[in-house]
Each structure stands twice: as C-alpha cells, then as structure tokens.
C-alpha cells in the first residue's frame, strides 16, 4: 500500500525531481482521478460539436461518463443544478433571431436502473433523451419528462425519488470552448484559466468574426503511458530535435530538392523540417508557469509567410478589427499552451488535444482541429496539413512520441532508480508574483510548475 511506503505525498515531489510512483502506482492514480480530474475544470468540447437541439457528445471526466447536450432555445437556462446562471439571459439576438439553446452537461446515467442514456459517442437524441432499456424520457437539460406505467408506483416511496438525470455542478464556456467541473465549489472558469486563456483568444481572434468551429472527426489515440508523459512532453523543447530528427531530416532533404528545382519552399514540408532546429535555437525561447499548473511556450514558428493567401487573410482581419488590433492579434508570442491537467492547444495552427486518463499506464488522447470562420479556404487547408502531418495514423511524428512515452512507462517500473530528474536550469527560474518564467526554452521549468500544482491538488483533497 502506498501509505505504508510513502506516508506523505510531499515525499513524492521535490523541487527538482519526482518519485517514479507518481507515474506507476495505482493508488496515486486513483487519488489523481478523485482530487484532480473530478474536481477541477475539465474540457467537455466545443459548442459547435452540438449545433442543434438534441445533439449530444459523450466524454469522460475522471471515471464518470458524461454527455454534453444542446438544449432548445429558452429551455433549461443553463445546466440545471449547476452554478452557471443563464436565468437572466435574453434569448433574442440583436437581429431578432433566437439564440441557440443552452449547453448542458449531464452524467450519462438513467436514474432508473443505471443504463447509459446516450449509447453512442455522439448523435441526436430526437425529441427527448430516452433510455433504451425502459423508455424513461428526459428533456435536454436532464429533467424527467415521463416514466412508463406510473400507476405501478402508487403507494410507494417513489414520490421522493429523484427521477432526473444528474447534472454537472458547474458548466461554463469561454469563446465557445465548454468546460465542466464535478465539484460544487471552486474558482470560476476564467479565473482558473488566468493568463492561459490567451490560447482561446489567439485561436478565435484569427477569425474576422472571432469564432471557430470544430472539424469533425477527431483522431483518438490510446497511449500506453501515464497521462503526465503527454503533458510534460508538449513543452519539452529538447525532445523535438532528438525524437523527431529522422522525420525532420527527411522532410528537409525533400524541401531542399523542391526549392532547388522550383525556387519555392512548400510550407507543408517546412512544418516537418522545423523539427531539425538545433538545441541552441530552442533555448532562446521562453516558458511561463501559472497558478493551477498552466504553462505557455513562446512562439518560434514563422507562421506569417508573405504569400497571397496569407496577405488576403491579413487584409480581412484588418478590415474586421483595424490595423492595430490585427497586428496585436497576429504577433502574440505564443506557440503552445497547456491547460492543466487535460489540454494542449496550438492556437496558431488551430489544434487542440484533450487527454482522458484511463489507468496508470493508459491514456486516451483526442486530437481536434478547428476552422476559422470567415477565413479563406487556403488558410484552413494549411492548418489541416499540419494536423494530418503530425497526428494522422500515417505520421511518424506522433508515433515517435508514443514509443518514447511507452518506453518511459516501462522504464519507471524497473528497480533501476526511484527518481525522475527535472534539474535542467533549476534555480534560474524567475518569479513575478505567482508566475514562473524561464528565459531558457530548454528549461524543465514547465514540468516543475506542473508538479507544484499536482501536489497542491492532491493535498487539497487528502
């Protein structure tokens, strides 16, 4: 038992190293599920995944099967039973049309015999959420609509039974990105996101109407490793030039041949050849660590080529926002943002990855791509290139990462050592209030910041 070997969670985490049990121990994992994933804000999905009344999308929060449902306009002001209050919302837009219905997040469980009400991953519920076992019916906000054979319950204690589908206690949305929390109390979403909300601002502000929509469907990958491998890897600026060197070098050679033959450099090859950037270049970047474990990597990719498609995109943005705001939006110094504990967002490329822990050595990752509304089609195709080049089943990039994480998980089960090192550039981090900053892009500060938050979450629920 963990408490017999390590009586104090703090013995697992030191300022510059962590114990391997953080990644391998089943009891530690169960504590993570209860104290982190089932208490803080977890990404549910994007509003455009459920466009029409009755549309639903299933997902997990910790061990809990949940479902996100689009309600009817005017029905159920927000997720009933939650702290989100839409009761004062005007359901009419400025143009006189009705607003879309509120989005509800429900436990995917019928209160009768426990059967999951939404059996598919996504779809439309029809005129009501209906249990396929005994036909209990529910409104889109989870309120019970009807129970068959009502006379059979006369004279029983059924009148005191809660016949509604249980709602997530808190549901909030920022720029169309929906989060839910299974904890009744906690900071509001925007406060919890803090400076990390720039990821959603950056992706949406690249649209002249300030909105994005999801592109169906997502890549779903089971990684045979602990969820923290994924989160630590995303801002690890040392690994690309090593792990992805073979892919980057092959792309670089083809890129060179095409340029010699045509005089032009295809951007989609450059997206892969960029993995050959040397260590000293990566080390010129900056990383930031914020409360609640969120971390940010400053931008490094040249994503403003002067081709006609990019210039047309910039012209549309200037027309929508003015030249000054356009420049402010397109010169944000971010490339990658981690929203702890579950999200990786590359806003310049309209890409989001969400993780759902399954076991100490199993993690589901969902990889999503978004379309900028009102933007020329070539700009969308460009970001789609990156999405497929890096994440598709045919890519070597994601495969290289998955292999390393699995080998890391195997290595941590050995008795060859008990500790994981995060020493690089330790002691050189700068502190500004509750923000950590490293001017060395290859610093392991993001990992140290994540584990500081990890320990706070774990101790808060102890």
C-alpha positions, 0 to 999 in steps of 0.5 A: 500500500502506498501509505505504508511506503510513502506516508506523505505525498510531499515525499513524492515531489521535490523541487527538482525531481519526482518519485517514479510512483507518481507515474506507476502506482495505482493508488496515486492514480486513483487519488489523481482521478478523485482530487484532480480530474473530478474536481477541477475544470475539465474540457467537455468540447466545443459548442459547435460539436452540438449545433442543434437541439438534441445533439449530444457528445459523450466524454469522460471526466475522471471515471464518470461518463458524461454527455454534453447536450444542446438544449432548445432555445429558452429551455433549461437556462443553463445546466440545471443544478449547476452554478452557471446562471443563464436565468437572466439571459435574453434569448433574442439576438440583436437581429431578432433571431433566437439564440441557440439553446443552452449547453448542458452537461449531464452524467450519462446515467438513467436514474432508473436502473443505471443504463447509459442514456446516450449509447453512442459517442455522439448523435441526436437524441430526437425529441427527448433523451430516452433510455433504451432499456425502459423508455424513461424520457428526459428533456435536454437539460436532464429533467424527467419528462415521463416514466412508463406505467406510473400507476405501478408506483402508487403507494410507494416511496417513489414520490421522493425519488429523484427521477432526473438525470444528474447534472454537472455542478458547474458548466461554463464556456469561454469563446465557445470552448465548454468546460465542466467541473464535478465539484460544487465549489471552486474558482470560476472558469476564467479565473482558473484559466488566468493568463492561459486563456490567451490560447482561446483568444489567439485561436478565435481572434484569427477569425474576422468574426472571432469564432471557430468551429470544430472539424469533425472527426477527431483522431483518438489515440490510446497511449500506453503511458501515464497521462503526465508523459503527454503533458510534460512532453508538449513543452519539452523543447529538447525532445523535438530535435532528438525524437523527431530528427529522422522525420525532420531530416527527411522532410528537409532533404525533400524541401531542399530538392523542391526549392532547388528545382522550383525556387519555392519552399512548400510550407507543408514540408517546412512544418516537418523540417522545423523539427531539425532546429538545433538545441541552441535555437530552442533555448532562446525561447521562453516558458511561463508557469501559472497558478493551477499548473498552466504553462505557455511556450513562446512562439518560434514558428514563422507562421506569417509567410508573405504569400497571397493567401496569407496577405488576403487573410491579413487584409480581412482581419484588418478590415474586421478589427483595424490595423492595430488590433490585427497586428496585436492579434497576429504577433502574440508570442505564443506557440503552445499552451497547456491547460492543466491537467487535460489540454494542449492547444496550438492556437496558431495552427488551430489544434487542440488535444484533450487527454482522458486518463484511463489507468496508470499506464493508459491514456486516451488522447483526442486530437481536434482541429478547428476552422476559422470562420470567415477565413479563406479556404487556403488558410484552413487547408494549411492548418489541416496539413499540419494536423494530418502531418503530425497526428494522422495514423500515417505520421511518424511524428506522433508515433515517435512520441508514443514509443518514447512515452511507452518506453518511459512507462516501462522504464519507471517500473524497473528497480533501476532508480526511484527518481525522475530528474527535472534539474535542467536550469533549476534555480534560474527560474524567475518569479513575478508574483505567482508566475514562473518564467524561464528565459531558457526554452530548454528549461524543465521549468514547465514540468516543475510548475506542473508538479507544484500544482499536482501536489497542491491538488492532491493535498487539497483533497487528502 
